[in-house]
């Protein structure tokens, strides 16, 4: 079997996801103990978490931040991608041993995924990809599904090893957003950032760079008609899109300029905001 599709090979990929939280100690403990992330750095009210030497989750404390509502625009889930199926099986056993409050599990054809939420209600997906050659397609178009996940087979894949924290190679594979308008969100990410629409439905859209199943998704399942998120609220402040090389950065920058989207350059990064009020930082990485 060929290895899963390597995210770092795509022109753009997700970098650090930034969350505003009310209780930094509790939230950092959760991501360390349940998800298995390691503390990479700390700067005042912000903790950087990740795997190996690489940080990909930033938690910033604001005890006075208003709580983001369940139907507000913003984060649906942050999706942590493990390097292989055995790692996901070991994490599932770890979560079961902790009696972590899992909320669901699905076989998406392209991946196997398990869902839960952190103590402040931010959605989380922990998943492992299938090899790209195994992804379901119809007429050449990607057809992700939501079938029942074979939990016993997944646990068996992780047998013989124990979960000792998120392994090297763990990253954020994608960010799934709650948006007020699917068409508006799809148009922004396709036009302003040059992402490709991989799968579209009336209530959700999935976009990617370089043929991955999706780096960014948006749905209206809880948030139809929602206004842009309150920038002071808890939840998703923003995320990074990392360009693989100068050509990828230049192509994304050109798309931003051609779209007319409002953007600000700061040193080697470009900052913009999507229609849901989520901040995006384009940088080399």
Secondary structure, 3 states (H helix, E strand, C coil): CCCCCCHHHCCEEEEEEEEEECCHHHHHHHHHHHHCCEEEEEECCEEEEEECCEEEEEEEECCCCCCCCCCCCEEEEEEEECCCHHHHHHHHHHHHHHCCCCCEEEECCCEEEEEEECCCCCEEEEEEECCHHHCCEECCEECCCCECCCHHHHHHHCCCCCCCCCCCCCEEEEEEEECCCHHHHHHHHHHCCCCEEEEEECCEEEEECCCCCCCEEEECCCCCCCCCCCCCCCEEEEEEEEECCHHHHHHHHHHHHHHCCCEEEECCEEEEECCCCCEEEEEEC
